[in-house]
């Protein structure tokens, strides 16, 4: 497994353990911890039922 594979695996594991901070019908924000650093991730829904990553 190369370093980029390890990074993706760590990111995937962090997403599995995400914590919901806030959500409504069009916006959701989660907190993840990756390499002992906490990040927030925001997703938006344009009203069509499809969620898209807004920021990490």
N, C-alpha and C positions, 0 to 999 in steps of 0.2 A: 504494500500500500504506500503510495507516494504521499508527499506532504499535503498536496491539494485534496487528495482523497480523505486524509485524516481531518483536514479542516472542514470539509463538507460533512463528514460523519459527526464531528463535534457540534456543528451547527444544527444538524438534524436532531441530535440528542437534546440540545438546548430547546429546540422548538417543541419536542415531545413533552418537556417539563415546563412549558410556558405558563405564566400566570396572567389571567385576565384582569386588567386594571379598570377598563371602562368599555362599555358597548352600548350602542343604540342601533336603530335600523340601518344606518348608513355608515357608521364608523365604529371601529374596534381597536383598542390599544392593548397590547400585551407587554409583559416584562419577561426577559430571558436573561439567564446568566451563562456567560461563555468565558472560559478561562478566568474565573473569579471576577469578572467584570459584568456589571448589570447594564443591559440595553433595553430600550423600548422599541417596539415595532408597531406601526400603525397600518391598518387595512381600511380601505374605503369601498363602499358599494354604490355604484352610480344609479341605483334604482332598478337595475336589470337582474338582480340576484347574483351577480358575479362579483366576488371580492377580489380586490387587487392591492398589492403591496404599495403603500404610499411613501413610507420612509422606514429606514432601519438605522 
